[in-house]
Amino acid sequence: MSSTAQRRIIILRHGETDHNAAGIWQGQLDTELSERGLAQAKACGPAVMALGPSRIVSSDLRRAAVTAQAVARAGGIPLSLDPRFREIHAGQWQGMDNTEVSARFPEERAAVLRGEDIKRGVDGESMGDVLMRVREGLDDLVASMAPGECVVVSTHGAAARAVAAALLDLDLALAWRILGSFGNCHWAELEQGNHGWRLVTWNVSAGLVETVEGSPPP
């Protein structure tokens, strides 16, 4: 396969929200981008378009969809929504910060910190659940891609690592350890070669807008 025929996927995390800035678990709460998040999305549009995508597939949650719209406008390319690329559902933790979660759900929070993949917030999803639905979305997306095509997937912090793990055939625990944090309006580029997908870049940004330090809750 020549380099010109290699298909690529750009995994893009949405811009900052007020929940991100405050360290609050969003999960599938449909929060808006903050002013800084909107500026991040506007700045990343031309930078992501420079990678040559032909279309964008986005989580239907507004923070990801609005980020995707900024990229689509920058390049005049089509955008579609797919709820399979939503963030992890954090159940009863949604709307809480880690201090509140630890106070109200000490055993469950301790289990997550030990690396156990339990359902977040008692009645939410595990990362295994996220990986399963993300993989279904990716299977359909990759099957639809033409040779040499580049597609952007606009998604969320935890879901983005699940997308990368699915493409790279990585165990989730290994993916979490080696991939590290993924900032707001940062992206990764993956390329399909003769022997599967490989990671080209990880956690890249336009470098124009300050981002929140660290990795806030999903």
KAFENKA-V324217 format. One record per residue. RES is the residue in one letter. SS is DSSP state (2 for helix, 1 for strand, 0 for the rest). PHI is phi as a letter, one per 20 degrees, with the letter a starting at -180 (* if undefined). Layout:
((RES,SS,PHI) (RES,SS,PHI))
This chain:
((M,0,*) (S,0,f) (S,2,f) (T,2,f) (A,2,e) (Q,0,f) (R,0,e) (R,1,c) (I,1,c) (I,1,d) (I,1,e) (L,1,d) (R,1,e) (H,0,f) (G,0,f) (E,0,f) (T,1,d) (D,2,f) (H,2,f) (N,2,g) (A,2,f) (A,2,e) (G,0,m) (I,1,d) (W,0,f) (Q,0,e) (G,0,l) (Q,0,d) (L,0,f) (D,0,e) (T,0,e) (E,0,e) (L,1,f) (S,0,f) (E,2,g) (R,2,f) (G,2,f) (L,2,f) (A,2,f) (Q,2,f) (A,2,f) (K,2,f) (A,2,f) (C,2,f) (G,2,g) (P,2,f) (A,2,f) (V,2,f) (M,2,f) (A,0,f) (L,0,e) (G,0,n) (P,0,f) (S,0,d) (R,1,a) (I,1,c) (V,1,d) (S,1,c) (S,0,g) (D,0,e) (L,0,f) (R,2,g) (R,2,f) (A,2,f) (A,2,f) (V,2,f) (T,2,f) (A,2,f) (Q,2,f) (A,2,f) (V,2,f) (A,2,f) (R,2,f) (A,2,f) (G,2,c) (G,0,m) (I,0,d) (P,1,f) (L,1,c) (S,1,c) (L,1,d) (D,0,b) (P,2,f) (R,2,f) (F,2,e) (R,0,f) (E,0,f) (I,0,g) (H,0,f) (A,0,e) (G,2,l) (Q,2,f) (W,2,f) (Q,0,f) (G,0,n) (M,0,d) (D,1,e) (N,2,f) (T,2,f) (E,2,f) (V,2,f) (S,2,f) (A,2,f) (R,2,e) (F,0,c) (P,2,f) (E,2,f) (E,2,f) (R,2,f) (A,2,f) (A,2,f) (V,2,f) (L,2,f) (R,0,f) (G,0,n) (E,0,f) (D,0,e) (I,0,e) (K,0,f) (R,0,f) (G,0,m) (V,0,m) (D,0,d) (G,0,e) (E,0,d) (S,0,e) (M,2,f) (G,2,f) (D,2,f) (V,2,f) (L,2,g) (M,2,f) (R,2,f) (V,2,f) (R,2,f) (E,2,f) (G,2,f) (L,2,f) (D,2,g) (D,2,f) (L,2,f) (V,2,f) (A,2,f) (S,2,e) (M,0,e) (A,0,e) (P,0,g) (G,0,m) (E,0,f) (C,1,d) (V,1,c) (V,1,e) (V,1,d) (S,1,e) (T,1,b) (H,0,c) (G,2,g) (A,2,f) (A,2,f) (A,2,f) (R,2,f) (A,2,f) (V,2,f) (A,2,f) (A,2,f) (A,2,f) (L,2,f) (L,2,e) (D,0,l) (L,0,e) (D,0,f) (L,2,g) (A,2,f) (L,2,f) (A,2,f) (W,2,f) (R,2,f) (I,2,e) (L,2,e) (G,0,m) (S,0,f) (F,0,c) (G,0,f) (N,0,f) (C,0,l) (H,0,d) (W,1,b) (A,1,c) (E,1,d) (L,1,c) (E,1,c) (Q,1,e) (G,1,d) (N,0,f) (H,0,d) (G,1,o) (W,1,e) (R,1,c) (L,1,e) (V,1,e) (T,1,b) (W,1,b) (N,1,m) (V,1,e) (S,0,c) (A,0,f) (G,0,m) (L,0,d) (V,0,c) (E,0,g) (T,0,c) (V,0,f) (E,0,f) (G,0,m) (S,0,c) (P,0,f) (P,0,g) (P,0,f))
